[in-house]
Amino acid sequence: MDELTIRLPEETVNYLQRLDYEIGGLQVLHTHALNAGTPLEKRMEIKREFQERFAEYQLAKNAMWEEFAPRFPRVKRWWVDFQTGLLHVEQEADHE
């Protein structure tokens, strides 16, 4: 298994990280609303906001990865480290 790292533009990392934090916050808010007996209409509003942010996050990650995918035909998995600003790519080792 080979692991490679690529420095991503700061704007890309910041955007993905912001969406990730928003998703996490909305999950917590929704759970709290459920436990607190918040009216259904408000809970549904929170859920819709979460779903919209989650979809935006998935689209942003996919768009970012499309740029790199052709260079990594044997990719096993990839992830972004927000702290370092690095894209980590694990791929199957070359068996030549």
N, C-alpha and C positions, 0 to 999 in steps of 0.2 A: 504494500500500500504506500503510495507516494502522497505526501501532503505539500502543497504549494501555497504561498501567500502572495497576495497582490494588494498594493495600497490603493484604496478607493478615494475618489475626490471627497473632500470634507463635506460638501453640500449633500452628496449622496448619502453619506453615513449619517449626517444630522437629520435628513429627511426620514430615512428608515427608522432611526432611533426614536424620533418624535412620534411616528405612527405606532411603533411598538409600545412606547409608554402610554399613549392614548388608549390603545387596546387594553392594556393591563388595568389602567384606571377605570375604564368603563366596565370591565369585568367585575372589579371590586364594587363599584357603584351599584351595578345590577344586583349582585349578591346581597349587598346591604339593603337595597330597596325591597328585595324579596323578604328578607328577615324582619324588616321594619314594618311590613304590612302596607307599603306604599300602594296607592291606587293603581289598578291595572293599566290605565291609560299612560301614566307616567313611566311605569316599568317598560311598557312597549316602546315608548319614545327612547328610553335608554338603550333598549335592545336594538332598535333600528339604527341608532347612532353607532353602536358597537359594530353591527353588521356592515355599515357603510365604511367605517374606518378599517375593518378587517379586510374588506374587498380592496380598498385603496392600497393597503399594505401588501397584499398578495400581488396586485398588479405592478406595484413599484419594484418589488423583489424580482418578479419575472422579467420586467423590462431591463433591470440592471443585469440579470444573469444572461439574457439573450446576447449581450455584448461579448461575454466570455465563453459561452457554451461551445462555439465552434473550436476553440483552442483546447477543449478538454473532452474528447470523445469517450473517454473511459471513466467519466466522473461517477463516483460512488455517492458522495454527498458534498454539500458546501454550506457555509454559514458566514455571516458577517460578525466580526468582533467590534462592537461599537466603541469600546475603550481604546483600541489600538488603531481603528480605522482600516483594518485588514479584512480582505475576503480570503477565507480559508477554503481550499479545494482539495478533497481527498479523491484520488482516483486509483484504479487498479494498476498494480505494477506491470511494467512491460514484460512480457514473457518470451522475448526473442532469444 
